[in-house]
Amino acid sequence: MTTTMKRPPYEAVVIGVSAGGMHALRAILPSLPEKFPMPVVVVQHRGPEDDGFFAQYLDQRCAVQVKEAEEKEEAAPGMVYLAPANYHLLLEDDRTFSLTMESRVRFARPSIDVLFESAADVYGSRLIGIVLTGANDDGSRGLAAIKKRGGLAIVQDPASAEVATMPRAALQAAEVDFVLPLTTIGPFLANLCKE
């Protein structure tokens, strides 16, 4: 007897995180099942000298595969893609990644807003956007763009954030569907793909 996963009403998840991101992603990503039916694309603010250790570290702790996104790579279900250090990560209409070294946005490259806005253009109402802990307001405009196109907007409860500035900015900028404690975000996503 084979089991199939129920197709969720969403096609992709984008996550933006900054200060406190290692802890936050370690709390969320291991909750996702190996055959999670959507790609998860993450912008974590990192220094330009980062050597890719972050993706390897998370990959060893998750059932889903975690890797850095590559130019022209297609966003596939069951994968978590991290924006490489010092590159903006965008999604193109054909659902492949594009990397650019254009100017910093809100002092950040990669920028959460750049990813969120491009993903909102591609996936529209079938996108989930999540803003987590961080020390600036990157992601707030992008989350508003996701919500404007009918997507699902989730923000980490500022009380559970290592640094509450980013979640608070997102709550002020967008009509949010859910404000969730960090420990419930992973199970919430995993429940979307249960039969």
For each residue, the residues with C-beta under 8 A, 3 or more apart:
1:
2:
3: 195
4: 195
5: 35 37 193 194 195
6: 193 194 195
7: 37
8: 37 38 192 193
9: 126
10: 13 38 123 126 127 128 151 152 192
11: 38 123 126 127
12: 38 39 40 41 75 91 119 122 123 126 127 128
13: 10 38 39 40 41 127 128 129 130 189
14: 40 41 42 43 115 116 119 127 128 129 130 142 146
15: 25 28 40 41 42 43 129 130 132
16: 42 43 112 115 116 129 130 131 132 134 138 139 142 143 166
17: 20 21 24 25 42 43 44 45 112 131 132 133 134 166
18: 21 44 45 108 112 133 134 135 136 138 163 166
19: 45 133 134 135 162 163 166
20: 17 23 24 132 133 134 161 162 163
21: 17 18 24 25 44 45 132 133 134
22: 25 26 54 57
23: 20 26 27 133 162
24: 17 20 21 27 28 132 133 156 161 162 182
25: 15 17 21 22 28 29 42 44 58 132
26: 22 23 29 30 58 61
27: 23 24 30 31 182 183 185 186
28: 15 24 25 31 32 132 182 185 186 189
29: 25 26 32 40 58 61 62 64 66 80 186
30: 26 27 61 62 63 186
31: 27 28 186 187 189 190
32: 28 29 36 40 62 63 64 80 186 189 190
33: 36 63 64 190 193
34: 63 64 78
35: 5 77 78 193
36: 32 33 40 64 77 78 189 190 193
37: 5 7 8 77 78 193
38: 8 10 11 12 13 77 128 193
39: 12 13 75 76 77 78 79 80 81
40: 12 13 14 15 29 32 36 64 79 80 81
41: 12 13 14 15 69 75 80 81 83 89 91 115 119
42: 14 15 16 17 25 80 81 82 83
43: 14 15 16 17 82 83 89 110 111 112 114 115 139
44: 17 18 21 25 54 82 83
45: 17 18 19 21 108 110 112 134 138
46: 50 54 85
47: 50 85
48: 85 86 109
49: 85
50: 46 47 53 54 85 86
51:
52: 55 56 68 84 85
53: 50 56 57
54: 22 44 46 50 57 58 82
55: 52 58 59 66 67 68 82
56: 52 53 59 60
57: 22 53 54 60 61
58: 25 26 29 54 55 61 62 66 80 82
59: 55 56 62 65 66 67
60: 56 57
61: 26 29 30 57 58
62: 29 30 32 58 59 65 66 80
63: 30 32 33 34
64: 29 32 33 34 36 40 78 79 80
65: 59 62 78 79 80
66: 29 55 58 59 62 79 80 82
67: 55 59 79 80 81 82
68: 52 55 81 82 83 84
69: 41 73 81 82 83 84 89 97 99
70: 73 97 99
71: 97 98 99
72: 96 97 98
73: 69 70 81 96 97
74: 94 95 96 97
75: 12 39 41 79 81 91 95 96 97
76: 39 79
77: 35 36 37 38 39
78: 34 35 36 37 39 64 65
79: 39 40 64 65 66 67 75 76
80: 29 32 39 40 41 42 58 62 64 65 66 67
81: 39 40 41 42 67 68 69 73 75 89 97
82: 42 43 44 54 55 58 66 67 68 69
83: 41 42 43 44 68 69 87 88 89 110 115
84: 52 68 69 87 89 99 110
85: 46 47 48 49 50 52 110
86: 48 50 101 109 110
87: 83 84 99 100 101 109 110
88: 83 99 100 101 102 105 109 110 111 114 115
89: 41 43 69 81 83 84 97 98 99 110 114 115
90: 97 98 99 100 114 115 118
91: 12 41 75 95 96 97 98 115 118 119 121 122 123
92: 95 96 97 98 118 122
93: 121 122
94: 74
95: 74 75 91 92 122
96: 72 73 74 75 91 92
97: 69 70 71 72 73 74 75 81 89 90 91 92
98: 71 72 89 90 91 92 118
99: 69 70 71 84 87 88 89 90
100: 87 88 90
101: 86 87 88 109
102: 88 109
103: 109
104: 107 108 109 111
105: 88 108 109 111 113 114 138
106: 111 113 136 137 138
107: 104 136
108: 18 45 104 105 111 112 136 138
109: 48 86 87 88 101 102 103 104 105
110: 43 45 83 84 85 86 87 88 89 114 115
111: 43 88 104 105 106 108 114 115 138
112: 16 17 18 43 45 108 115 116 131 138 139 142
113: 105 106 116 117 138 139 140 141 142
114: 43 88 89 90 105 110 111 117 118 142
115: 14 16 41 43 83 88 89 90 91 110 111 112 118 119 142
116: 14 16 112 113 119 120 129 139 141 142 143 145 146
117: 113 114 120 121 141 142 145
118: 90 91 92 98 114 115 121 122
119: 12 14 41 91 115 116 122 123 127 129 146
120: 116 117 123 124 127 129 142 145 146 148 149 151
121: 91 93 117 118 124 149
122: 12 91 92 93 95 118 119 127
123: 10 11 12 91 119 120 126 127 151
124: 120 121 127 149 150 151
125: 149 150 151
126: 9 10 11 12 123 151
127: 10 11 12 13 14 119 120 122 123 124 146 149 151 152
128: 10 12 13 14 38 151 152 154 189
129: 13 14 15 16 116 119 120 142 143 146 147 151 152 153 154
130: 13 14 15 16 154 155 156 185
131: 16 17 112 134 139 140 143 154 155 156 166 167 170
132: 15 16 17 20 21 24 25 28 156 161 166 167 182 185
133: 17 18 19 20 21 23 24 156 161 162 163 164 166 167 182
134: 16 17 18 19 20 21 45 131 138 139 161 163 165 166 167
135: 18 19 163 165 166
136: 18 106 107 108 165 166 169
137: 106 140 165 166 169 170 173
138: 16 18 45 105 106 108 111 112 113 134 142 166
139: 16 43 112 113 116 131 134 142 143 166 169 170
140: 113 131 137 143 144 166 169 170 172 173 174
141: 113 116 117 144 145 173
142: 14 16 112 113 114 115 116 117 120 129 138 139 145 146
143: 16 116 129 131 139 140 146 147 153 155 170 173 174 176
144: 140 141 147 148 173 174
145: 116 117 120 141 142 148 149
146: 14 116 119 120 127 129 142 143 149 151 152 153 174
147: 129 143 144 150 151 153 174 175 176 177
148: 120 144 145
149: 120 121 124 125 127 145 146
150: 124 125 147
151: 10 120 123 124 125 126 127 128 129 146 147
152: 10 127 128 129 146 177 178
153: 129 143 146 147 170 174 175 176 177 178
154: 128 129 130 131 176 177 178 179 180 185 188
155: 130 131 143 158 167 170 171 174 176 178 179 180
156: 24 130 131 132 133 160 161 167 179 180 181 182 185
157: 160 161 167 179 180 181 182
158: 155 161 164 167 168 171
159: 164 181
160: 156 157 181 182 183
161: 20 24 132 133 134 156 157 158 164 166 167 182
162: 19 20 23 24 133
163: 18 19 20 133 134 135 166
164: 133 158 159 161 167 168
165: 134 135 136 137 168 169
166: 16 17 18 19 131 132 133 134 135 136 137 138 139 140 161 163 169 170
167: 131 132 133 134 155 156 157 158 161 164 170 171
168: 158 164 165 171 172
169: 136 137 139 140 165 166 172 173
170: 131 137 139 140 143 153 155 166 167 173 174 176
171: 155 158 167 168 174 176 179
172: 140 168 169
173: 137 140 141 143 144 169 170
174: 140 143 144 146 147 153 155 170 171
175: 147 153
176: 143 147 153 154 155 170 171 179
177: 147 152 153 154
178: 152 153 154 155 188
179: 154 155 156 157 171 176
180: 154 155 156 157 184 185 188
181: 156 157 159 160 184 185
182: 24 27 28 132 133 156 157 160 161 185
183: 27 160 186 187
184: 180 181 187 188
185: 27 28 130 132 154 156 180 181 182 188 189
186: 27 28 29 30 31 32 183 189 190
187: 31 183 184 190 191
188: 154 178 180 184 185 191 192
189: 13 28 31 32 36 128 185 186 192
190: 31 32 33 36 186 187 193 194
191: 187 188 194
192: 8 10 188 189
193: 5 6 8 33 35 36 37 38 190
194: 5 6 190 191
195: 3 4 5 6
